[in-house]
Amino acid sequence: MSASPDETPARTPVLTPIPAADCSVCLDFDWAETEAERVCDLSAATDWRILRRRHRAADHPAPPRASSTDATDTTDATDTTDASDLTR
């Protein structure tokens, strides 16, 4: 079902990664993404999120996860996904 010309379709909010508080590059990416969303340039906002993730992976790697001895734990210990980088 499409929205009529009078209606603005509801936008799904995006969970953005929390920038490192002391990293000016992370803060610049955060600002640029927010500004792109403010002017409804969702393509640019996505680009900024990707650039921030690449920057964080290179400059702010997540600490290694400890392997679990719990037999019911199916989490892969080599999974380096940072929960703060996931989007809604």
TANORNOR-V928381 format. One record per pair of residues at least 12 apart in sequence whose ideal C-beta (glycine too) atoms are under 10 Angstrom apart, sorted by sequence separation. I is the first residue (numbers start at 0). GAP is how many residues later the second one is. D is the distance in whole Angstrom. If there is no record, write none. Layout:
i->[I:I]
gap->[GAP:GAP]
d->[D:D]
//
This chain:
i->[16:17:18:31:32:35:64:15:16:31:32:34:35:63:64:15:18:32:33:63:64:31:32:64:16:31:32:63:64:15:30:31:32:62:15:28:29:32:61:13:28:29:31:32:60:61:62:27:28:31:61:15:28:60:61:28:29:59:61:13:27:28:56:61:12:27:28:26:28:56:10:24:25:28:55:24:27:28:13:55:56:10:15:25:52:55:24:25:10:13:24:7:13:15:16:22:52:15:18:22:25:51:14:24:25:52:13:16:19:24:15:16:18:19:22:48:18:22:48:16:19:19:18:45:16:17:16:18:16:17:16:17:14:15:16:14:15:16:14:16:14:15:14:15:13:14:12:13:11:12:11]
gap->[12:12:12:12:12:12:12:13:13:13:13:13:13:13:13:14:14:14:14:14:14:15:15:15:16:16:16:16:16:17:17:17:17:17:18:18:18:18:18:19:19:19:19:19:19:19:19:20:20:20:20:21:21:21:21:22:22:22:22:23:23:23:23:23:24:24:24:25:25:25:26:26:26:26:26:27:27:27:28:28:28:29:29:29:29:29:30:30:31:31:31:32:32:32:32:32:32:33:33:33:33:33:34:34:34:34:35:35:35:35:36:36:36:36:36:36:37:37:38:39:39:40:41:41:43:64:65:65:66:66:67:67:68:68:68:69:69:69:70:70:71:71:72:72:73:73:74:74:75:75:76]
d->[9:8:9:8:5:6:6:9:8:8:9:9:10:8:8:7:10:9:9:9:7:9:4:8:10:5:6:8:10:6:9:10:10:10:8:10:8:9:6:9:5:10:8:7:8:8:10:9:8:9:5:9:10:9:9:6:7:9:9:8:10:4:8:9:10:9:9:10:10:9:9:9:6:7:7:8:10:9:9:9:9:9:9:7:9:7:6:7:8:7:9:10:9:9:7:8:6:6:7:9:8:9:10:7:8:10:8:6:10:10:8:7:9:7:7:9:8:7:7:7:8:5:9:9:10:10:8:10:9:5:5:9:10:9:5:9:9:8:9:9:6:8:5:10:5:4:10:6:10:6:7]
//
